C-alpha cells in the first residue's frame, strides 16, 4: 500500500513538472513577402503618354485662358499612342485617361 502511494505521488509529481516545463512557444519565421506586382507594358505606356499629353494640354489651356476641362479635350477622347501589340485597347484607354486628367491638372495649375 505504501508502494502504491509512492508510485501515485511520483506520477502526480512528474505530471505536474511536465505541464510546467512545456510552457515555451515555438518560433516560426514569417513567410517571405509576395513578389512585387508587375505593371503591364500597355499600362506603363498609357500612363506615360497620358500624363505628358495632359500636362502639355493643361498648361496650354491655362495660358490661353480656357476653363479647366480635361474631359472635353480631343486627346482625352482619342487616346493617342496606342500600340495593339501591347494589349487590349480598353486597358490602354482607361489608364491613359486617368493619367491624362492627373497631368492636365498639374499642367493647368502650374501655369
N, C-alpha and C positions, 0 to 999 in steps of 0.2 A: 504494500500500500504506500509506503513511503517512497519506493522507487517510482511508482506511478506519479506521485506528487512532484517529484524531482523532474521527471520527464515532461510532465504537463507544464510546470513552471519554466523549464528550459525552452520548451516550444513556444510558449507565450512571449518569453523574453526575446527569442530570435525573431518572432513575427513583428514585435514592436520595433526592434532595431532595423529590420529590413524595411519597414514602412517609413521610418525616419530617414534612413540613408538614401532613399530613392527620390529625394526632392529636387535633384538637379534637372535642368532643362536642356534639351538638345539644341544646338545651334545649327541652323541651316542657312547658308549664304543666299542672298536674294537672287532671283533669276536675272539673267542679263537683259539689258534694255532691248526693246524691239528695234529692228533696223529702221533707219530714217526713211520716211516716206519720200519716194521719188516723184517729182512733179513731171508729168508728161511733157514731151517736147512741144506739142501743139499748144499747151497752156503757157509754157515759157515764152514761145514766140508771140502769142496773143497778148500776153501781159506786157512784154517789151514794146510791141507795136502800138498797142492801145494807149499805154501811158505816154509814150513820146508824142504820138499824134494828138492826144488830148491836151497835153501840156502846151504844144505849139498852138493849137486852135484856141485854147483858153486865153493864152497871152495875146493872141491876135484880136480876139473879141473884146478883151478888156481895154486894149489900147485904142480900138476903133469905137469904143463907147457902146457896144452892144450889151444887152442884158445877159445875165448868167443863164444859159440854156444848153447844157451839154447834150441833152437827148434830142435836140432839134437840128443837130448838125448832120451834114451828109456823111461824114466819116463814121459817126455813130451807127447810122443805118446801113451803110455799105460794108462796114468792117473789112477794110483793105488789108492785104498782106497774107491772105490765107494760102496755105500750101497743102493740097489734098494728100500728099504723101505722109503727112504727119498724123492725121487722124480725122475724126468727123468734124464737119463744119459747125454743128451746134455747140460743141465744146469750145471751139475757137471763138465763135461769135459771143458766147456768154462771157468768157474770160476777157476778150477784147473790150467788150462794153463796160465791164466792171473797171478795168484798168483805165479805159478812156475817161470815165467820169472822175476817177481819182486824179488823173493827170490834168484834166481840164480845170478842176478846182484849184489845183496847185498853180497852174499857169495863169489862171484868171486872177487869183488873189495876190500873186507876186508882182504883177504889172511890170 
